[in-house]
Amino acid sequence: MRKLILTVSIIFLIFHFGEAQKYKVKRKTGAVLKDKEEVARVEGEVSYLKDTHMKMFQNDQMVLSIKDNYWKSPYREIEGFTYYELEFPELGEKINLKTNFNYINEKQIIRDVMAANGLHIYKDGFKQNEIDQLKASDVVQSIHKDTTEWNELLASWREHAENHDIQVEIGGKDQIMFKKIEPNSGKYRLLPKNATHIIYLKPDKSNDDKYPIIGAISYQNTTREQNFGKAIHEIQIFKRVNSPFDYLGTKSSYLPLAYCDLTSRDDKKYVSYLNGEMNRYLRFSDNLDETEWKKRVQIILDDLVEKGML
């Protein structure tokens, strides 16, 4: 009961504190009012369709600069995110803060980017303790987690691919082929959960019909209704390795090798997990339809072989 009363009291205090500090921005002058008292002035542009760059002044000195940005992931395993760059020139502080939205006016940024995360405006400037608390918060620390740790994970995958590569000699007349995975067949061990096809080598000369499996494919085409409003149409190529590794919480013998997002403007390119580079696999004049995904897969496979990555 005590815990319940304490929790309710804390919630009430937080709500009361948040309500007590109300912000308003006058359109014509850019004056920032906190609890009906002017505490700063802003200028610049805040827009959903254009890049945001808002500057805040106190006593004609710029005390804060805010820009919006977007980190776009080229891979399927992690989604991109919006963030705001906050720079305090007088304090020598720079903070990147993750948000769920692009805001459309100065009041929203002050209320939802700053105040909602404990950063308030005072007549004598910003409080260092609030800045320190913001730097330690999840909306700031998660950016490091989603970028730096992701790059470290990519590096570990690349190292694993180098150390545990399966050497398969591919001759000029050998064929790289793929076929659909038979459900519940139990033929293939440690495939990625989302794998839909296996890649195998069909040599020019018969080998008792035993074709080596050299990789796997995930082809996903999910409608918006099935995926909470987001369309997914993608091709992912995996390379088989001779030692299992941890792939997003499960054991797998197939390392991600290439990814192509067919919903993007770069649907004629795929990105390599081995070096992070975008590779064009269709010419500018090629006009393959999205439904011709099998042709796309075969062209990507041939390109990977030519580049020595598969």
VEXDREN-2710 file (C-alpha; in Angstrom, 1 decimal):
% VEXDREN-2710
k/r/px/py/pz
1/MET/0.0/0.0/0.0
2/ARG/2.9/2.4/0.9
3/LYS/4.5/1.7/-2.5
4/LEU/1.2/2.4/-4.3
5/ILE/0.8/5.7/-2.4
6/LEU/4.4/6.6/-3.1
7/THR/4.1/5.8/-6.8
8/VAL/0.9/7.8/-7.1
9/SER/2.5/10.7/-5.3
10/ILE/5.6/10.7/-7.6
11/ILE/3.3/10.6/-10.7
12/PHE/1.3/13.5/-9.3
13/LEU/4.4/15.5/-8.6
14/ILE/5.8/14.8/-12.1
15/PHE/2.5/15.7/-13.7
16/HIS/2.2/18.8/-11.6
17/PHE/5.8/19.9/-12.3
18/GLY/5.3/19.3/-16.0
19/GLU/2.0/21.3/-16.0
20/ALA/3.6/24.1/-14.0
21/GLN/6.0/24.9/-16.7
22/LYS/4.0/25.8/-19.8
23/TYR/5.8/27.1/-22.9
24/LYS/4.5/29.3/-25.6
25/VAL/6.3/30.8/-28.7
26/LYS/5.0/34.1/-30.2
27/ARG/5.0/33.7/-34.0
28/LYS/5.8/37.3/-35.0
29/THR/8.6/38.0/-32.5
30/GLY/9.9/34.5/-31.7
31/ALA/9.6/35.3/-28.0
32/VAL/9.6/32.2/-25.8
33/LEU/7.4/32.4/-22.8
34/LYS/7.6/30.0/-19.8
35/ASP/4.7/30.4/-17.5
36/LYS/3.8/33.6/-19.3
37/GLU/7.2/35.1/-18.7
38/GLU/9.7/35.7/-21.5
39/VAL/12.8/33.6/-21.1
40/ALA/14.4/33.5/-24.6
41/ARG/13.9/34.2/-28.3
42/VAL/14.1/31.8/-31.2
43/GLU/14.6/32.3/-34.9
44/GLY/15.3/30.0/-37.9
45/GLU/13.1/27.4/-39.6
46/VAL/11.2/24.5/-38.2
47/SER/9.4/22.4/-40.7
48/TYR/8.3/18.8/-41.4
49/LEU/9.1/19.0/-45.1
50/LYS/12.4/20.9/-44.8
51/ASP/15.5/20.7/-42.6
52/THR/15.0/22.2/-39.2
53/HIS/17.6/24.7/-37.9
54/MET/16.4/26.6/-34.8
55/LYS/18.5/29.0/-32.9
56/MET/17.7/30.3/-29.4
57/PHE/19.0/33.6/-28.0
58/GLN/19.2/35.1/-24.5
59/ASN/20.4/38.7/-24.2
60/ASP/21.3/38.7/-27.9
61/GLN/23.6/35.8/-27.3
62/MET/23.0/32.4/-29.0
63/VAL/22.6/29.8/-26.2
64/LEU/21.3/26.8/-28.2
65/SER/21.3/25.6/-31.8
66/ILE/19.0/22.7/-32.8
67/LYS/19.1/20.8/-36.1
68/ASP/17.1/17.7/-37.1
69/ASN/18.8/14.7/-38.7
70/TYR/18.0/11.1/-39.7
71/TRP/20.2/8.0/-39.3
72/LYS/19.3/5.6/-42.1
73/SER/20.3/2.0/-41.8
74/PRO/21.0/0.3/-45.1
75/TYR/20.4/-3.1/-43.5
76/ARG/17.2/-5.0/-42.5
77/GLU/18.3/-5.8/-39.0
78/ILE/18.0/-2.3/-37.6
79/GLU/15.6/0.6/-38.4
80/GLY/16.6/4.1/-39.0
81/PHE/15.6/6.9/-36.5
82/THR/15.1/10.6/-36.3
83/TYR/17.3/12.6/-33.9
84/TYR/18.0/16.2/-33.0
85/GLU/21.4/17.8/-32.6
86/LEU/21.5/20.2/-29.7
87/GLU/24.6/22.4/-29.3
88/PHE/25.2/24.8/-26.4
89/PRO/28.0/27.1/-27.6
90/GLU/28.5/28.9/-24.3
91/LEU/28.7/25.6/-22.4
92/GLY/30.7/23.7/-25.0
93/GLU/28.1/20.9/-25.0
94/LYS/26.8/18.9/-27.9
95/ILE/24.0/16.3/-27.5
96/ASN/22.2/14.0/-30.0
97/LEU/18.7/13.2/-28.9
98/LYS/16.6/10.5/-30.5
99/THR/12.9/11.2/-31.1
100/ASN/10.0/9.4/-32.7
101/PHE/8.8/12.3/-34.9
102/ASN/9.9/15.4/-36.9
103/TYR/8.3/18.3/-35.2
104/ILE/6.7/21.2/-37.2
105/ASN/7.0/24.2/-34.9
106/GLU/9.2/25.8/-32.3
107/LYS/6.8/25.1/-29.4
108/GLN/6.8/21.4/-30.2
109/ILE/10.5/21.3/-30.1
110/ILE/10.7/23.2/-26.8
111/ARG/7.9/21.1/-25.3
112/ASP/8.5/17.6/-26.7
113/VAL/12.2/17.5/-27.4
114/MET/13.5/19.7/-24.6
115/ALA/11.1/20.0/-21.6
116/ALA/9.7/16.4/-22.0
117/ASN/13.2/15.2/-21.5
118/GLY/14.0/17.4/-18.5
119/LEU/15.7/20.2/-20.2
120/HIS/14.2/23.6/-19.3
121/ILE/14.9/27.2/-20.1
122/TYR/15.8/29.6/-17.3
123/LYS/16.4/33.4/-17.4
124/ASP/20.0/32.8/-16.6
125/GLY/20.5/30.0/-19.1
126/PHE/20.4/26.3/-19.0
127/LYS/21.3/24.2/-15.9
128/GLN/24.3/21.9/-16.2
129/ASN/22.8/19.2/-14.0
130/GLU/19.8/19.0/-16.4
131/ILE/22.2/18.7/-19.4
132/ASP/24.2/16.0/-17.6
133/GLN/21.0/14.1/-16.8
134/LEU/19.9/14.3/-20.4
135/LYS/23.2/13.0/-21.6
136/ALA/22.8/9.9/-19.4
137/SER/19.2/9.3/-20.5
138/ASP/18.0/6.6/-22.8
139/VAL/17.0/8.9/-25.6
140/VAL/20.7/10.0/-25.9
141/GLN/22.4/6.7/-24.9
142/SER/20.3/4.6/-27.3
143/ILE/21.9/6.4/-30.2
144/HIS/25.3/5.1/-29.2
145/LYS/23.7/1.6/-28.8
146/ASP/22.0/1.6/-32.1
147/THR/25.0/2.9/-34.1
148/THR/28.3/2.1/-32.4
149/GLU/27.3/-1.3/-31.1
150/TRP/25.7/-2.1/-34.4
151/ASN/29.0/-1.3/-36.2
152/GLU/30.8/-3.5/-33.7
153/LEU/28.4/-6.3/-34.4
154/LEU/28.9/-5.9/-38.1
155/ALA/32.7/-6.0/-37.6
156/SER/32.4/-9.3/-35.7
157/TRP/30.3/-10.8/-38.5
158/ARG/32.9/-9.8/-41.0
159/GLU/35.7/-11.3/-38.9
160/HIS/33.8/-14.5/-38.5
161/ALA/33.2/-14.7/-42.3
162/GLU/37.0/-14.3/-42.9
163/ASN/37.9/-16.9/-40.3
164/HIS/35.3/-19.5/-41.0
165/ASP/34.8/-19.2/-44.8
166/ILE/33.7/-22.4/-46.7
167/GLN/36.0/-22.7/-49.7
168/VAL/34.0/-23.7/-52.7
169/GLU/35.7/-23.7/-56.1
170/ILE/33.3/-22.2/-58.7
171/GLY/34.3/-22.8/-62.3
172/GLY/33.2/-20.9/-65.4
173/LYS/30.5/-23.4/-66.3
174/ASP/29.3/-24.1/-62.8
175/GLN/25.9/-22.8/-61.9
176/ILE/24.9/-20.9/-58.8
177/MET/21.2/-21.9/-58.2
178/PHE/18.6/-21.5/-55.5
179/LYS/15.4/-23.3/-54.6
180/LYS/12.7/-23.0/-52.0
181/ILE/13.2/-24.5/-48.6
182/GLU/10.9/-27.5/-48.0
183/PRO/8.9/-26.7/-44.8
184/ASN/9.5/-29.0/-41.9
185/SER/11.9/-31.2/-43.9
186/GLY/14.7/-31.0/-41.3
187/LYS/17.2/-31.1/-44.2
188/TYR/19.0/-27.9/-43.4
189/ARG/20.7/-27.0/-40.1
190/LEU/20.9/-23.7/-38.4
191/LEU/19.3/-21.6/-41.1
192/PRO/18.3/-18.0/-40.3
193/LYS/14.7/-17.8/-39.1
194/ASN/13.6/-15.7/-42.1
195/ALA/15.3/-17.9/-44.8
196/THR/13.0/-18.9/-47.7
197/HIS/15.5/-20.5/-50.1
198/ILE/18.9/-22.2/-50.1
199/ILE/21.7/-21.4/-52.6
200/TYR/23.6/-24.3/-54.0
201/LEU/26.3/-25.0/-56.5
202/LYS/25.5/-27.2/-59.5
203/PRO/28.9/-28.1/-61.0
204/ASP/29.4/-28.6/-64.7
205/LYS/30.4/-32.2/-64.0
206/SER/28.0/-34.5/-62.0
207/ASN/28.9/-35.2/-58.4
208/ASP/26.5/-38.0/-57.6
209/ASP/23.7/-35.4/-57.4
210/LYS/25.2/-34.0/-54.2
211/TYR/25.3/-30.3/-54.6
212/PRO/27.1/-28.2/-51.9
213/ILE/24.9/-25.6/-50.1
214/ILE/26.8/-22.4/-50.2
215/GLY/24.2/-19.9/-48.8
216/ALA/20.6/-19.0/-48.2
217/ILE/18.1/-16.4/-49.3
218/SER/15.4/-14.5/-47.5
219/TYR/12.7/-13.0/-49.8
220/GLN/10.0/-11.1/-48.0
221/ASN/7.1/-9.3/-49.6
222/THR/4.7/-8.2/-46.9
223/THR/1.7/-5.9/-47.4
224/ARG/1.2/-2.9/-45.2
225/GLU/-1.8/-4.4/-43.5
226/GLN/0.2/-7.4/-42.4
227/ASN/3.0/-5.4/-41.0
228/PHE/1.4/-2.6/-39.0
229/GLY/1.4/-0.1/-41.8
230/LYS/4.9/-0.7/-43.1
231/ALA/5.6/-2.3/-46.5
232/ILE/8.5/-4.8/-46.6
233/HIS/9.8/-6.0/-50.0
234/GLU/13.3/-7.2/-49.7
235/ILE/16.0/-9.6/-50.8
236/GLN/18.7/-10.8/-48.3
237/ILE/21.6/-13.1/-49.2
238/PHE/23.4/-15.2/-46.6
239/LYS/26.8/-16.9/-47.0
240/ARG/27.3/-20.3/-45.4
241/VAL/30.2/-20.6/-42.9
242/ASN/31.7/-23.7/-41.3
243/SER/31.3/-22.5/-37.7
244/PRO/27.9/-21.4/-36.2
245/PHE/27.6/-17.9/-34.7
246/ASP/25.0/-15.8/-32.9
247/TYR/22.7/-14.1/-35.3
248/LEU/20.2/-11.9/-33.5
249/GLY/19.9/-14.2/-30.6
250/THR/19.8/-17.6/-32.4
251/LYS/22.6/-19.9/-33.7
252/SER/23.1/-19.8/-37.4
253/SER/25.6/-21.1/-39.9
254/TYR/24.7/-18.4/-42.5
255/LEU/26.1/-14.9/-42.3
256/PRO/24.3/-12.0/-43.9
257/LEU/26.1/-11.1/-47.1
258/ALA/24.0/-8.7/-49.1
259/TYR/20.7/-6.8/-48.8
260/CYS/18.4/-5.1/-51.3
261/ASP/15.4/-3.1/-50.3
262/LEU/12.9/-3.2/-53.2
263/THR/10.8/-0.4/-51.7
264/SER/13.6/2.1/-51.9
265/ARG/14.8/4.3/-54.7
266/ASP/18.0/2.2/-54.8
267/ASP/16.2/-1.0/-55.8
268/LYS/18.8/-1.5/-58.5
269/LYS/21.5/-1.7/-55.9
270/TYR/22.4/-4.0/-53.0
271/VAL/24.5/-3.2/-49.9
272/SER/27.3/-5.6/-48.9
273/TYR/27.6/-6.5/-45.2
274/LEU/31.3/-7.3/-45.8
275/ASN/32.3/-3.7/-46.6
276/GLY/29.2/-1.6/-46.3
277/GLU/29.4/-0.6/-50.0
278/MET/26.4/-0.1/-52.3
279/ASN/26.8/-2.3/-55.4
280/ARG/24.8/-1.7/-58.6
281/TYR/23.5/-5.0/-60.0
282/LEU/21.1/-3.6/-62.6
283/ARG/22.1/-1.1/-65.3
284/PHE/20.3/2.3/-65.6
285/SER/18.5/0.9/-68.7
286/ASP/17.3/-2.3/-67.0
287/ASN/13.6/-2.2/-66.2
288/LEU/13.0/-5.3/-64.2
289/ASP/9.6/-5.3/-62.5
290/GLU/9.5/-5.9/-58.7
291/THR/7.6/-9.1/-59.4
292/GLU/10.6/-10.5/-61.3
293/TRP/12.5/-10.9/-58.0
294/LYS/13.9/-14.3/-58.9
295/LYS/15.7/-12.7/-61.9
296/ARG/17.0/-10.0/-59.5
297/VAL/18.3/-12.7/-57.1
298/GLN/20.1/-14.5/-59.8
299/ILE/21.8/-11.3/-61.1
300/ILE/22.8/-10.4/-57.5
301/LEU/24.3/-13.9/-57.0
302/ASP/26.2/-13.7/-60.3
303/ASP/27.5/-10.3/-59.2
304/LEU/28.6/-11.6/-55.8
305/VAL/30.5/-14.5/-57.5
306/GLU/32.2/-12.1/-59.9
307/LYS/33.3/-9.9/-57.0
308/GLY/34.6/-12.9/-55.1
309/MET/32.2/-12.5/-52.1
310/LEU/30.2/-15.7/-52.5
END
